């Protein structure tokens, strides 16, 4: 038997158990799921931006390296 509920499972359990406490707990848990989902999405956006910055940095480093390789023979 599982020891956790999904967001939908909490709602279904609250519908079966008719009490004020079940309603309050289900609302609390569903809000926690929503907040957790928002945090995960925000972290994914940060990781995507970080990857984009790293790719841009790598491209800039490659261009600088290429520049020095091209200019080195001309300096000698």
Secondary structure, DSSP 8 states (H G I E B T S, - for coil): --S---HHHHHHHHHHS-SHHHHHHHHHHHHHHHHHHHHHHHHHHHHHHHHHHHHHHHHHHHHHHHHHHHHHHHH-
